[in-house]
Amino acid sequence: MKATKYFQFRRSLPDREAIQDEWIREVMRNPSRRVTQDDGRIRLWGKVHEAENRYLRVVLLEDGETVHNAFFDRKFKE
């Protein structure tokens, strides 16, 4: 999985350590919602059943494959 240095740093924070690569890959493969931002970055959301059905937001760079951020989005509603 390709990732930015920003993501590698952020993922070491206590609230993000538990996020598994496979969860990120699954959201990338099968998002519940996809939004392209004005700057070209792509926001994806997907439900993670193994994480108490919380929604994981994954932010990709414009190339659609480099992970820039990933976190559980408490405000997301389907």
C-alpha positions in Angstrom: 0.0 0.0 0.0 1.4 3.4 -1.0 1.3 6.1 1.7 2.5 9.6 2.3 5.0 10.5 5.0 2.1 12.5 6.7 0.0 9.3 6.9 2.9 7.3 8.3 3.4 9.9 11.0 -0.4 10.2 11.8 -0.9 6.5 12.0 1.5 6.3 15.0 -0.9 8.4 17.1 -2.8 6.5 19.8 -6.3 7.0 18.2 -5.1 5.5 14.9 -2.7 2.7 15.9 -5.5 0.1 15.8 -6.5 0.8 12.1 -5.4 -2.2 10.1 -4.0 -2.0 6.6 -6.6 -4.6 5.4 -9.4 -2.3 6.6 -7.9 0.6 4.6 -7.6 -1.7 1.5 -11.2 -2.9 1.8 -12.5 0.7 2.0 -10.4 1.5 -1.1 -11.8 -1.5 -3.0 -15.4 -1.1 -1.9 -16.3 2.3 -0.4 -19.8 3.2 0.8 -19.3 6.7 -0.4 -16.7 8.5 -2.6 -16.1 12.2 -2.9 -13.5 14.0 -5.0 -12.4 17.3 -3.3 -11.6 20.5 -5.2 -7.9 19.8 -4.8 -8.2 16.4 -6.4 -7.9 14.3 -3.3 -10.4 11.5 -2.9 -12.3 10.8 0.3 -13.7 7.3 0.8 -15.8 6.0 3.6 -16.5 2.4 4.5 -18.0 0.5 7.5 -15.6 -1.7 9.4 -17.5 -4.5 11.1 -14.5 -5.6 13.1 -14.3 -2.1 14.7 -17.8 -1.9 16.1 -19.3 -1.0 12.8 -17.6 2.4 12.8 -16.9 4.2 9.5 -13.4 4.5 8.3 -12.5 7.6 6.2 -9.6 7.1 3.9 -8.2 10.1 2.0 -6.2 9.3 -1.1 -4.0 11.6 -3.2 -5.1 12.5 -6.8 -3.5 9.2 -8.1 -6.3 7.2 -6.4 -3.8 4.8 -4.7 -1.6 6.7 -2.3 -3.1 6.9 1.2 -2.8 10.4 2.8 -5.0 9.9 5.9 -7.2 7.3 7.5 -9.3 7.7 10.6 -12.7 6.7 12.1 -15.2 9.4 11.2 -17.6 9.8 14.1 -19.8 12.3 12.1 -20.3 10.2 9.0 -23.9 9.2 8.3 -24.9 6.9 5.4 
